[in-house]
Amino acid sequence: MTPKNPPPLQMPKFGEPAETKEKIGIPNFQSNREYESFFQKQVDDPKVGSKRYWTRLLNYCQQDIRSVDEIKKHIQDVKDQKHERYHEWETRKQKKEGEKSKEPVQASSSANPLAPKDPPKPKQKIPTFVTKKEAMTYFYDRLENEKSGAQKTRMRQYYNFACNPQNDVEKINQKIKSDRAENSKRGQERVQKKRDAENQAKEGQSASGAAASASHGKQPSK
């Protein structure tokens, strides 16, 4: 039997999650050869996404004998350009969605009324950032690797906020802090409402139980 040809590797579109959910970090190597070998491994591995990203880094190492400092600077430059392109892509997407939102939308009859309305609490706490670039990188990585749709939306909002030239690192940290306080407040309110409902149900059961006991205790008159 002749072996079947493997399917061609699909290049992920920019802004879409990579083929693997695992975050691949770049170690601090000591030579050009080590970097070149590492980048070649990512390009050859079919399970690794973002092939254009790894190919670009590999080509840079192969073009000339680069120093370690030059390679590190190029890696950061590529990441910065990736952030800028993503922000442009996201801006165009939001503009199109804004135009669509003006059109009347009919509610779907198949919507589940029991589906939770509030997004789930994040498992990973957002840190306090030192630089604007650090915040942009963090939210971009979270956006690519989050599986939850609600969390993706949340990370996209933070990423766009961090990319805005008018927002410095202090504004970014302040927004995270205020959002966290607001979410905590909402969570406490939900817990309190749930407790109140449970207490009311118990009181209702106790009242009905007492009434039933009183009715059974009465003896019929002869």
Summary of the structure (lengths in Angstrom):
residues: 222
radius of gyration: 27.7
end to end distance: 97.1
largest distance: 111.9
contacts: 455
relative contact order: 0.07
helix: 62%
strand: 0%
